[in-house]
């Protein structure tokens, strides 16, 4: 086990808390004006899928479980789950829908992801930081609205909603941050 400070915990990390393995769903650092900075972590227990929230001081030590991060290529989804292939050994791994969580919306065929493996079992998935998607539907541009003033709602090709600048129209390919589903830039392709 490796000890790390709580403020360095990130989404997708696997922690050992009281002898049980947890995968981190969200991790936020809070720095109040008065008092001690804390890290709020939402986790899912790997054994039974129970979600747990923990709050640690940012300087507290937590144990990160030894997991091997391996590049896998996404193949397809079926009744068993989500199928990934190791591009070097051609081994295939099936990841359950519970392990995938809400990240499944970003999966694209052939996408390279990092699977955190522990004793041959996929515990967590790390998507690429950015994905390119197409805007399916958005509101028309309002005359006189400046690009810096406000963003407008849009629906992406994967069904998720996001906010985009007013100059973005339906059919435009955009880069989206997978961590918080936010607009990054117009795609350069």
Secondary structure in CASP SS format (residue, H / E / C, confidence):
PFRMAT SS
TARGET T0000
AUTHOR 0000-0000-0000
METHOD secondary structure of the structure
MODEL  1
X C 1.00
X E 1.00
X E 1.00
X E 1.00
X E 1.00
X H 1.00
X H 1.00
X H 1.00
X C 1.00
X C 1.00
X C 1.00
X C 1.00
X C 1.00
X E 1.00
X E 1.00
X E 1.00
X E 1.00
X C 1.00
X C 1.00
X E 1.00
X E 1.00
X E 1.00
X E 1.00
X E 1.00
X E 1.00
X E 1.00
X E 1.00
X E 1.00
X E 1.00
X E 1.00
X C 1.00
X C 1.00
X C 1.00
X C 1.00
X C 1.00
X C 1.00
X C 1.00
X E 1.00
X E 1.00
X E 1.00
X E 1.00
X E 1.00
X E 1.00
X E 1.00
X E 1.00
X C 1.00
X C 1.00
X C 1.00
X C 1.00
X C 1.00
X E 1.00
X E 1.00
X E 1.00
X E 1.00
X E 1.00
X E 1.00
X E 1.00
X C 1.00
X C 1.00
X C 1.00
X E 1.00
X E 1.00
X E 1.00
X E 1.00
X C 1.00
X C 1.00
X C 1.00
X E 1.00
X E 1.00
X E 1.00
X E 1.00
X E 1.00
X E 1.00
X E 1.00
X E 1.00
X E 1.00
X E 1.00
X C 1.00
X C 1.00
X C 1.00
X C 1.00
X E 1.00
X E 1.00
X E 1.00
X E 1.00
X C 1.00
X C 1.00
X C 1.00
X C 1.00
X C 1.00
X C 1.00
X E 1.00
X E 1.00
X E 1.00
X E 1.00
X C 1.00
X H 1.00
X H 1.00
X H 1.00
X H 1.00
X H 1.00
X H 1.00
X H 1.00
X H 1.00
X H 1.00
X H 1.00
X C 1.00
X C 1.00
X C 1.00
X C 1.00
X C 1.00
X E 1.00
X E 1.00
X E 1.00
X E 1.00
X E 1.00
X E 1.00
X E 1.00
X C 1.00
X C 1.00
X E 1.00
X E 1.00
X E 1.00
X E 1.00
X E 1.00
X E 1.00
X C 1.00
X C 1.00
X C 1.00
X E 1.00
X E 1.00
X E 1.00
X E 1.00
X E 1.00
X E 1.00
X E 1.00
X E 1.00
X E 1.00
X C 1.00
X C 1.00
X C 1.00
X C 1.00
X C 1.00
X C 1.00
X C 1.00
X C 1.00
X C 1.00
X C 1.00
X C 1.00
X C 1.00
X E 1.00
X E 1.00
X E 1.00
X E 1.00
X E 1.00
X E 1.00
X C 1.00
X C 1.00
X C 1.00
X C 1.00
X E 1.00
X E 1.00
X E 1.00
X E 1.00
X E 1.00
X C 1.00
X C 1.00
X C 1.00
X C 1.00
X C 1.00
X C 1.00
X C 1.00
X E 1.00
X E 1.00
X E 1.00
X E 1.00
X E 1.00
X C 1.00
X C 1.00
X C 1.00
X C 1.00
X E 1.00
X E 1.00
X E 1.00
X E 1.00
X E 1.00
X C 1.00
X C 1.00
X C 1.00
END
